[in-house]
Amino acid sequence: MSEPGPLSASIIGSFSYLTVRDRLPVILTRVIDQLYRERINIIDKYGEAATEGCKEVIGRLSQLKNEIQTNKPLELLEATDPLSPFDDSHVWNRHFEEYISTYEVPPKWFTAPWMYVECFMYARIHESFYLCPALKDFDPFCELKQKAMLESLSATETLAQHVLSVCSSLPSLTQEQLRQHVINLIEISVWGNKCDLSISSGEERNPETDLLVSLDSLRPYILVNHSSSLWQLLVSLPEDQRDIVLVLDNAGFELVTDLCLMMLLTEAGLTTSLTFHVKTRPWFVSDTTRTDLFWTLDTLREKGGACSEIGNKWKKYIEDGQWKVCESSFWTTPIPYSQMSTVDPNLYSQLSKASLIIFKGDLNYRKLTGDLDWPTTTNFEQALRGFCVAPLLVLRTLKGGPVVGMAESQAEDLAATVRDWNTSGEYGVIQLCTFS
């Protein structure tokens, strides 16, 4: 079977087309509006130089918005900081030149691969701030992420109470009871992925107060469910090979659900070493940066109750080195993971030592599968196109991009009754590939 082509905005009415036409300009508009609205506070925090900086950034973002809406060619990025290990403008510019070499025309917003142009917008947003020395560390999505977290504190407290209760009862649990608790938290981590601010163009998506009571009713909405196989993998790992890597997606409540799952795996001894991978720059509105992660821990520690208790535990895991936080600029490029071993051999080598890699969310799934227009019945391992660095698990709600590994006629049956089943976030997958 030959590989399908990449998804793009060239098909009018497709989800990628609507993303480029509608969602991307709205996200830019929200950032511009924020700079107008908060400019006094920004100047107070970043100094008088931020006065002109705000004007410059607004000008760049307004130009970027116009380029998208009029389908202008993409441009080269300006070098930001050649000495920074996270500067990747040279990667982007090489990608740009390779595109022209292949297609003999420059990439445009509505014709180049969707993954490329969507990632490029966020790279340009970051560049717009980084070129202003006073604002180079400004996160235009910070306010949205923190607001979403604070408005989910009730759900967080409920979940924290549950996880602390389970962890305190671990010595008395049977293996079957532990299995069910782990699977429950895996499912909660899946549904936490619904809280994605890039899909909602920055509109709030608050979680239910208690996801635990909804799990039974939500389970039929998990279209590919490898929970049982995952459990078998976890309990079969040798004690000296329980190194889990979690490639994070959204900050806010989703991050809390991920950390709660990892806490149970840690306390139960199902992992002895855990590494989180965060983004190096503001990305897709709500993606987790190192700053977001530590802000979340500190915020929870100040809230009292179960929130404080779990926040303190998580901070101690990190201080003790049991949990590690890593960054790589590879995660903020449009490059599919099948090319990681060539493009970033150091990251590939690091991941190859893992016993299990957990990828959260749509963007990771899209990059795992190359964001190609795969038939839904495509075998998951085939869609990975040779990215077999270690056993991997994807936890995701479907909000756009490819979906593979489904049963024959499953997608057709769904589409007959739910037209937007693969973009609404109402369905999810727990998808495992062990390459065995």
C-alpha positions as CSV (number, residue, x, y, z in Angstrom):
1,M,0.0,0.0,0.0
2,S,1.4,3.4,-1.0
3,E,1.4,6.2,1.6
4,P,-1.4,8.7,1.3
5,G,-0.6,12.4,1.0
6,P,-0.5,14.9,3.9
7,L,-3.6,16.6,5.1
8,S,-3.8,20.2,4.0
9,A,-6.2,23.1,3.8
10,S,-6.5,22.7,0.0
11,I,-9.8,20.8,0.3
12,I,-12.5,23.4,1.0
13,G,-14.7,22.5,3.9
14,S,-12.2,20.0,5.4
15,F,-11.2,20.4,9.1
16,S,-7.7,21.5,8.1
17,Y,-9.2,24.1,5.7
18,L,-11.5,25.5,8.5
19,T,-8.6,25.5,10.9
20,V,-6.5,27.7,8.6
21,R,-9.4,29.9,7.5
22,D,-11.1,30.4,10.8
23,R,-9.3,29.2,13.9
24,L,-5.7,30.4,13.2
25,P,-6.8,34.0,12.6
26,V,-9.0,34.0,15.7
27,I,-6.1,32.8,17.8
28,L,-3.9,35.7,16.4
29,T,-6.7,38.2,17.0
30,R,-7.0,37.1,20.7
31,V,-3.2,37.6,21.2
32,I,-3.4,41.1,19.5
33,D,-6.4,42.0,21.6
34,Q,-4.6,40.9,24.8
35,L,-1.6,43.1,24.0
36,Y,-3.9,46.1,23.6
37,R,-5.9,45.3,26.7
38,E,-3.0,44.4,29.0
39,R,-0.3,46.8,27.6
40,I,-0.1,48.8,30.9
41,N,0.4,45.7,33.0
42,I,2.9,44.4,30.5
43,I,4.9,47.6,30.6
44,D,4.8,47.6,34.4
45,K,6.3,44.1,34.4
46,Y,8.7,44.2,31.5
47,G,9.8,47.9,31.6
48,E,9.4,50.9,29.3
49,A,11.1,49.1,26.4
50,A,7.9,47.0,26.3
51,T,6.0,50.1,25.1
52,E,7.5,50.0,21.6
53,G,7.8,46.2,21.9
54,C,4.1,45.8,22.1
55,K,3.6,48.0,19.1
56,E,6.2,46.0,17.1
57,V,4.6,42.6,18.1
58,I,1.1,43.8,17.2
59,G,2.4,44.9,13.8
60,R,4.1,41.6,13.1
61,L,1.1,39.5,14.3
62,S,-1.3,41.7,12.2
63,Q,0.9,41.1,9.2
64,L,0.9,37.4,9.9
65,K,-2.9,37.3,10.1
66,N,-3.2,39.1,6.8
67,E,-0.7,36.6,5.2
68,I,-2.8,33.7,6.3
69,Q,-6.1,35.2,5.2
70,T,-4.8,36.1,1.8
71,N,-2.8,32.8,1.3
72,K,0.6,34.5,1.0
73,P,3.7,32.3,0.8
74,L,5.4,31.4,4.0
75,E,8.6,33.2,4.8
76,L,12.0,32.4,6.3
77,L,12.4,32.8,10.0
78,E,14.9,35.3,11.3
79,A,17.7,33.8,13.4
80,T,16.8,34.4,17.1
81,D,19.6,33.1,19.2
82,P,22.2,30.9,17.6
83,L,23.7,30.1,21.0
84,S,20.5,28.8,22.4
85,P,20.0,25.0,22.3
86,F,16.3,25.6,21.7
87,D,16.7,27.9,18.7
88,D,15.5,26.0,15.6
89,S,15.1,28.8,13.0
90,H,17.8,27.0,10.9
91,V,15.6,23.8,10.9
92,W,12.6,25.8,9.8
93,N,14.5,27.5,7.1
94,R,16.1,24.3,5.8
95,H,12.5,22.8,5.7
96,F,11.4,25.9,3.7
97,E,14.3,25.5,1.1
98,E,13.6,21.7,0.8
99,Y,9.9,22.5,0.1
100,I,10.8,24.8,-2.7
101,S,13.3,22.3,-4.1
102,T,10.7,19.6,-4.1
103,Y,7.6,21.5,-5.3
104,E,9.3,24.4,-7.2
105,V,7.0,26.9,-5.5
106,P,7.1,28.4,-2.0
107,P,4.7,26.9,0.6
108,K,1.4,28.7,1.0
109,W,-1.1,28.6,3.9
110,F,-3.8,26.8,2.0
111,T,-1.7,24.4,-0.1
112,A,1.3,23.3,2.0
113,P,0.8,20.4,4.5
114,W,-1.5,21.4,7.4
115,M,1.0,20.3,10.0
116,Y,3.7,22.6,8.5
117,V,1.6,25.7,8.3
118,E,-0.1,25.3,11.7
119,C,3.2,24.8,13.4
120,F,4.7,27.7,11.4
121,M,2.1,30.1,12.8
122,Y,3.1,29.3,16.3
123,A,6.8,29.6,15.4
124,R,6.1,33.1,13.9
125,I,4.2,34.1,17.1
126,H,7.2,33.1,19.2
127,E,9.5,34.9,16.8
128,S,7.4,38.1,17.0
129,F,8.0,38.3,20.7
130,Y,11.6,37.0,20.7
131,L,12.7,39.7,18.3
132,C,11.8,42.3,21.0
133,P,14.5,42.0,23.7
134,A,12.1,43.3,26.4
135,L,9.4,40.7,25.5
136,K,11.5,37.7,24.4
137,D,10.3,35.7,27.4
138,F,6.6,36.8,27.2
139,D,4.1,33.9,26.9
140,P,1.0,35.3,25.1
141,F,-1.0,32.2,26.2
142,C,0.0,32.3,29.9
143,E,-3.1,34.1,31.0
144,L,-5.4,31.7,29.3
145,K,-3.6,28.6,30.6
146,Q,-3.5,29.9,34.2
147,K,-7.2,31.0,34.1
148,A,-8.2,27.5,32.8
149,M,-6.2,25.9,35.6
150,L,-7.7,28.1,38.4
151,E,-11.2,27.5,37.1
152,S,-10.7,23.7,37.3
153,L,-9.6,23.7,40.9
154,S,-12.8,22.1,42.1
155,A,-12.4,19.1,39.7
156,T,-8.7,19.0,40.7
157,E,-9.5,18.8,44.4
158,T,-12.0,16.0,43.8
159,L,-9.4,14.0,41.7
160,A,-6.6,14.7,44.2
161,Q,-8.7,13.3,47.0
162,H,-9.4,10.2,45.0
163,V,-5.7,9.6,44.1
164,L,-4.5,10.2,47.6
165,S,-7.1,7.7,48.9
166,V,-6.0,5.1,46.4
167,C,-2.3,5.6,47.1
168,S,-2.9,5.3,50.9
169,S,-4.7,2.0,50.3
170,L,-2.1,0.4,48.0
171,P,-0.8,-2.1,50.6
172,S,-4.2,-3.7,50.9
173,L,-5.2,-3.7,47.2
174,T,-5.4,-6.9,45.2
175,Q,-3.7,-6.8,41.8
176,E,-7.2,-6.7,40.1
177,Q,-8.2,-3.7,42.2
178,L,-4.9,-1.9,41.4
179,R,-5.4,-2.7,37.7
180,Q,-8.9,-1.1,37.8
181,H,-7.6,2.0,39.5
182,V,-4.8,2.4,37.0
183,I,-7.2,2.0,34.0
184,N,-9.6,4.5,35.6
185,L,-6.8,7.1,35.8
186,I,-5.7,6.3,32.2
187,E,-9.3,7.0,31.1
188,I,-9.4,10.2,33.1
189,S,-6.1,11.3,31.4
190,V,-7.8,10.6,28.0
191,W,-10.8,12.7,28.8
192,G,-8.6,15.4,30.3
193,N,-7.3,15.9,26.8
194,K,-10.7,17.5,25.8
195,C,-9.4,20.7,27.5
196,D,-7.5,22.0,24.5
197,L,-7.4,25.7,24.0
198,S,-6.0,25.6,20.5
199,I,-9.1,23.7,19.2
200,S,-11.5,26.1,21.0
201,S,-9.4,29.1,19.7
202,G,-8.8,30.1,23.3
203,E,-12.4,29.7,24.6
204,E,-12.6,28.0,28.0
205,R,-13.2,24.2,28.1
206,N,-13.8,23.4,31.8
207,P,-13.8,19.8,33.0
208,E,-16.6,18.1,34.8
209,T,-16.3,18.3,38.6
210,D,-15.9,14.6,39.0
211,L,-14.9,12.6,35.9
212,L,-14.8,9.4,38.0
213,V,-18.5,9.1,38.2
214,S,-18.7,9.5,34.4
215,L,-16.2,6.8,33.4
216,D,-18.7,4.0,32.8
217,S,-20.8,6.1,30.5
218,L,-17.8,7.4,28.7
219,R,-16.1,4.1,28.0
220,P,-18.2,3.3,24.9
221,Y,-16.7,6.5,23.4
222,I,-13.2,5.0,23.5
223,L,-12.9,3.8,19.9
224,V,-9.6,1.9,20.2
225,N,-9.0,0.6,23.8
226,H,-5.8,-1.3,24.5
227,S,-6.1,-0.8,28.3
228,S,-5.8,-4.5,29.0
229,S,-2.6,-4.9,26.9
230,L,-1.2,-1.8,28.5
231,W,-1.7,-3.3,32.0
232,Q,0.0,-6.5,30.9
233,L,2.9,-4.6,29.7
234,L,3.2,-2.5,32.9
235,V,3.2,-5.6,35.2
236,S,5.6,-7.5,33.0
237,L,8.4,-4.9,33.1
238,P,11.4,-6.0,35.0
239,E,12.0,-4.0,38.2
240,D,15.1,-2.4,36.7
241,Q,13.4,-1.5,33.4
242,R,10.4,0.6,34.5
243,D,11.5,3.8,32.9
244,I,8.4,5.7,31.6
245,V,8.5,8.8,29.4
246,L,5.5,11.1,29.1
247,V,5.4,13.6,26.2
248,L,2.9,16.1,27.6
249,D,0.2,18.0,25.8
250,N,-2.0,20.6,27.4
251,A,-1.4,22.5,30.7
252,G,-4.3,23.1,33.1
253,F,-6.6,20.2,34.1
254,E,-5.2,17.8,31.5
255,L,-1.7,18.2,33.1
256,V,-3.3,17.5,36.5
257,T,-4.8,14.2,35.2
258,D,-1.5,13.2,33.7
259,L,0.4,13.9,36.9
260,C,-2.3,12.0,39.0
261,L,-1.8,8.9,36.7
262,M,2.0,9.1,37.0
263,M,1.7,9.5,40.8
264,L,-0.2,6.2,41.1
265,L,2.2,4.4,38.8
266,T,5.1,5.8,40.9
267,E,3.6,5.0,44.3
268,A,2.6,1.5,43.1
269,G,6.1,0.8,41.9
270,L,5.0,0.4,38.3
271,T,7.5,3.0,37.3
272,T,10.8,3.7,39.1
273,S,11.9,6.5,36.8
274,L,9.7,9.0,35.1
275,T,10.6,11.7,32.5
276,F,8.3,14.5,31.4
277,H,8.9,16.2,28.0
278,V,7.6,19.8,27.8
279,K,7.6,22.4,25.1
280,T,10.4,24.9,24.8
281,R,8.2,27.8,23.8
282,P,4.5,28.8,23.9
283,W,2.8,26.3,21.6
284,F,-0.7,25.5,20.3
285,V,-2.1,27.9,22.9
286,S,-2.3,25.5,25.9
287,D,0.7,23.1,25.5
288,T,2.8,22.7,28.6
289,T,6.1,24.5,29.1
290,R,8.5,24.1,32.0
291,T,7.2,27.3,33.4
292,D,3.6,26.0,33.2
293,L,4.5,22.8,35.0
294,F,6.2,24.5,37.9
295,W,3.5,27.2,38.2
296,T,0.9,24.4,38.4
297,L,2.8,22.7,41.2
298,D,3.3,25.9,43.2
299,T,-0.3,27.0,42.7
300,L,-1.6,23.7,44.0
301,R,0.7,23.7,47.0
302,E,-0.8,27.1,48.0
303,K,-4.4,26.0,47.8
304,G,-4.8,23.8,50.8
305,G,-6.6,20.5,51.1
306,A,-5.8,17.6,48.8
307,C,-4.4,20.0,46.1
308,S,-1.6,21.1,48.5
309,E,-0.8,17.5,49.4
310,I,-0.4,16.3,45.8
311,G,1.4,19.5,44.8
312,N,3.9,18.9,47.6
313,K,4.3,15.2,46.6
314,W,4.9,16.1,43.0
315,K,7.5,18.8,43.8
316,K,9.3,16.3,46.0
317,Y,9.4,13.7,43.3
318,I,11.2,16.2,41.1
319,E,13.5,17.5,43.8
320,D,14.5,13.9,44.6
321,G,15.1,13.1,40.9
322,Q,12.5,10.5,40.7
323,W,10.6,12.6,38.2
324,K,12.7,14.5,35.6
325,V,11.6,17.3,33.3
326,C,13.2,17.5,29.8
327,E,13.0,19.9,26.9
328,S,13.8,19.6,23.2
329,S,13.1,22.0,20.3
330,F,12.2,18.9,18.2
331,W,8.7,18.9,19.8
332,T,8.1,22.4,18.3
333,T,8.8,21.6,14.7
334,P,6.5,20.1,12.0
335,I,8.8,17.1,11.5
336,P,7.1,13.7,11.8
337,Y,8.5,11.4,14.4
338,S,9.5,8.9,11.8
339,Q,12.4,11.3,10.9
340,M,13.5,11.8,14.5
341,S,16.4,9.4,14.4
342,T,17.9,11.4,11.5
343,V,16.9,15.0,12.6
344,D,17.5,14.6,16.3
345,P,19.5,11.5,17.0
346,N,20.2,12.6,20.6
347,L,16.5,12.8,21.5
348,Y,15.9,9.5,19.7
349,S,18.7,7.8,21.7
350,Q,17.3,9.2,24.9
351,L,13.8,7.9,24.1
352,S,15.2,4.5,23.1
353,K,16.1,3.8,26.7
354,A,12.4,4.0,27.8
355,S,10.4,1.0,28.7
356,L,7.2,2.9,27.6
357,I,6.6,6.2,26.0
358,I,3.2,7.9,26.5
359,F,2.2,10.5,24.0
360,K,-0.7,12.8,24.9
361,G,-3.0,14.5,22.5
362,D,-3.8,15.2,18.8
363,L,-0.6,16.9,17.9
364,N,1.6,14.0,19.0
365,Y,-0.7,11.6,17.2
366,R,-0.5,13.7,14.1
367,K,3.3,13.7,14.1
368,L,3.4,10.0,15.0
369,T,1.4,9.2,11.9
370,G,3.0,11.9,9.7
371,D,-0.4,13.8,9.6
372,L,-1.2,11.8,6.5
373,D,-4.6,11.0,5.2
374,W,-4.6,7.4,6.3
375,P,-7.7,5.2,6.0
376,T,-9.0,4.6,9.5
377,T,-8.4,0.9,9.2
378,T,-4.7,1.4,8.7
379,N,-2.6,-0.7,11.1
380,F,-1.2,1.7,13.8
381,E,2.3,0.3,13.5
382,Q,2.2,0.8,9.7
383,A,1.2,4.4,10.2
384,L,4.2,5.0,12.4
385,R,6.4,4.4,9.4
386,G,9.4,2.9,11.2
387,F,9.2,5.0,14.4
388,C,9.8,2.0,16.7
389,V,12.0,3.7,19.3
390,A,10.3,1.9,22.2
391,P,6.8,0.6,23.1
392,L,4.5,3.6,22.9
393,L,1.0,4.5,24.1
394,V,-1.2,7.3,22.8
395,L,-3.9,8.9,25.0
396,R,-6.0,11.2,22.9
397,T,-9.5,12.6,22.3
398,L,-10.2,13.1,18.6
399,K,-10.1,16.8,17.7
400,G,-8.7,16.6,14.2
401,G,-6.1,14.8,12.2
402,P,-5.7,11.1,11.3
403,V,-7.3,8.2,13.2
404,V,-5.9,4.7,12.5
405,G,-6.2,1.3,13.9
406,M,-10.0,1.2,13.8
407,A,-12.1,-1.9,12.9
408,E,-13.7,-2.4,9.5
409,S,-16.8,-0.2,9.0
410,Q,-16.4,1.4,12.5
411,A,-15.8,4.8,11.1
412,E,-18.5,4.5,8.5
413,D,-21.0,3.4,11.2
414,L,-20.1,6.4,13.4
415,A,-20.2,8.9,10.5
416,A,-23.7,7.7,9.7
417,T,-25.0,9.1,13.0
418,V,-22.2,11.5,14.2
419,R,-20.8,13.7,11.4
420,D,-18.0,15.3,13.4
421,W,-17.0,12.2,15.4
422,N,-13.3,12.6,14.6
423,T,-13.1,16.4,15.4
424,S,-15.5,17.0,18.3
425,G,-13.4,15.7,21.2
426,E,-16.2,13.4,22.3
427,Y,-14.4,10.2,21.3
428,G,-11.0,9.0,22.4
429,V,-8.4,6.3,21.9
430,I,-6.1,4.4,24.2
431,Q,-3.7,3.0,21.6
432,L,-0.7,0.9,22.3
433,C,2.1,-0.3,20.0
434,T,4.7,-2.8,21.3
435,F,6.2,-3.7,17.9
436,S,6.0,-7.4,18.9
